[in-house]
Amino acid sequence: QVHLIESGGGLVQAGGSLTLSCAAARRTSSIDTMAWYRRAPGKERELVATVTSSGSTNNADSVKGRFTGSRDYAKNTLLLQMNSLKPEDTAVYYCYAVIVLNIDSRFEVWGQGTLVTVSS
């Protein structure tokens, strides 16, 4: 089984920056799409950013121009550079990946989450 290990969460003031990392523990699996989701208190889980296996990216409207998703394919690592953070960005951020075992076998993996708190 592939495990996703997240790091980089913490407490920052509004306007500050933070970088989240997500590394896949197993290196032998092929990873398709990776993504960051977040869940704020009292809100549904929200898709924040995606990076496909071909390098295509997409961000939620709420973070466009501020967040940048990227991948280190050799290390099976997903990054999220967060700039100009706002209090409404406060949430638990979850890493997500689609794992490909073979042409007929795929499954989804979720990280445990890392807390980002943005103070005013």
Helices and strands as residue ranges (DSSP letters): E 4-7, E 10-13, E 18-24, E 30-39, E 46-51, E 57-59, E 67-72, G 73-75, E 77-82, G 87-89, E 91-102, E 105-110, E 114-119
